[in-house]
Amino acid sequence: MPASMAKSQALAVALLLVLVVSLTAIEGVHGICGMSNDEFKLCQPAAAMENPTESPSAECCAALGKANLSCICRYKGIAGIWLRMYHIDADRAMALPGKCSLTVPSNCS
């Protein structure tokens, strides 16, 4: 791959990451996908990269039950880097709806 093409791809990835983080920060003031920041924090222990809890709390499941899961799952691919910054394992996070006995949208699989 030519150096200029690699640079362009790296720049595109960096811009996408900045866009995702910016949109998340803007939406985060009011929540994202029907969940507030505090509700997301309820689920963090079960999705932590290190020493996660065995299962999500009842409070986490209640918050996920009110959330727009299809919206959350749209972040699955592009949010992996962002999630790691907050010490959240993307695979564990995407498994939470199933662990809460919620119907998992097709875009989560």
C-alpha positions as semicolon CSV with decimal commas, in nm:
position;residue;x (nm);y (nm);z (nm)
1;M;0,000;0,000;0,000
2;P;0,144;0,338;-0,094
3;A;0,238;0,566;0,193
4;S;-0,010;0,834;0,088
5;M;-0,296;0,583;0,090
6;A;-0,197;0,457;0,435
7;K;-0,184;0,816;0,561
8;S;-0,529;0,886;0,417
9;Q;-0,674;0,576;0,580
10;A;-0,514;0,662;0,914
11;L;-0,652;1,015;0,892
12;A;-1,000;0,883;0,807
13;V;-0,993;0,647;1,106
14;A;-0,874;0,927;1,335
15;L;-1,148;1,161;1,211
16;L;-1,412;0,890;1,259
17;L;-1,292;0,831;1,614
18;V;-1,305;1,204;1,692
19;L;-1,656;1,222;1,545
20;V;-1,779;0,925;1,749
21;V;-1,629;1,057;2,073
22;S;-1,766;1,407;2,003
23;L;-2,116;1,280;1,926
24;T;-2,108;1,058;2,230
25;A;-1,999;1,348;2,449
26;I;-2,276;1,569;2,310
27;E;-2,538;1,296;2,349
28;G;-2,391;1,197;2,685
29;V;-2,518;1,516;2,846
30;H;-2,871;1,386;2,798
31;G;-2,781;1,019;2,763
32;I;-2,740;0,801;2,462
33;C;-2,984;0,552;2,313
34;G;-3,229;0,610;2,595
35;M;-2,976;0,557;2,875
36;S;-2,827;0,830;3,091
37;N;-2,460;0,835;3,182
38;D;-2,556;0,717;3,531
39;E;-2,745;0,421;3,384
40;F;-2,445;0,327;3,170
41;K;-2,231;0,339;3,484
42;L;-2,465;0,085;3,647
43;C;-2,362;-0,164;3,379
44;Q;-1,988;-0,091;3,383
45;P;-1,896;-0,348;3,653
46;A;-2,038;-0,634;3,445
47;A;-1,860;-0,517;3,130
48;A;-1,527;-0,420;3,286
49;M;-1,206;-0,527;3,114
50;E;-1,057;-0,639;3,444
51;N;-1,239;-0,826;3,721
52;P;-1,592;-0,798;3,581
53;T;-1,882;-0,907;3,796
54;E;-2,033;-1,245;3,710
55;S;-2,363;-1,094;3,600
56;P;-2,516;-0,749;3,557
57;S;-2,700;-0,593;3,849
58;A;-3,079;-0,571;3,857
59;E;-3,039;-0,193;3,818
60;C;-2,827;-0,241;3,505
61;C;-3,085;-0,479;3,356
62;A;-3,366;-0,235;3,435
63;A;-3,177;0,044;3,259
64;L;-3,106;-0,179;2,957
65;G;-3,472;-0,279;2,950
66;K;-3,568;0,086;2,891
67;A;-3,286;0,153;2,644
68;N;-3,295;0,143;2,266
69;L;-3,080;-0,168;2,222
70;S;-3,066;-0,140;1,842
71;C;-2,917;0,207;1,888
72;I;-2,663;0,079;2,139
73;C;-2,562;-0,204;1,909
74;R;-2,485;0,041;1,630
75;Y;-2,189;0,153;1,842
76;K;-2,054;-0,202;1,861
77;G;-1,798;-0,187;1,581
78;I;-1,688;0,175;1,595
79;A;-1,694;0,215;1,970
80;G;-1,444;-0,057;2,057
81;I;-1,157;0,188;2,097
82;W;-1,374;0,436;2,287
83;L;-1,501;0,161;2,519
84;R;-1,145;0,046;2,594
85;M;-1,058;0,401;2,701
86;Y;-1,320;0,357;2,974
87;H;-1,197;0,005;3,057
88;I;-1,509;-0,158;2,913
89;D;-1,482;-0,481;2,716
90;A;-1,699;-0,443;2,404
91;D;-1,784;-0,814;2,386
92;R;-1,894;-0,818;2,750
93;A;-2,096;-0,501;2,699
94;M;-2,275;-0,647;2,397
95;A;-2,352;-0,964;2,596
96;L;-2,534;-0,775;2,872
97;P;-2,880;-0,766;2,709
98;G;-2,876;-1,146;2,678
99;K;-2,760;-1,183;3,039
100;C;-3,054;-0,963;3,138
101;S;-3,292;-1,193;2,947
102;L;-3,371;-0,917;2,698
103;T;-3,431;-0,981;2,330
104;V;-3,105;-0,909;2,155
105;P;-3,149;-0,713;1,829
106;S;-3,011;-0,874;1,514
107;N;-2,750;-0,600;1,472
108;C;-2,591;-0,709;1,803
109;S;-2,495;-1,056;1,687
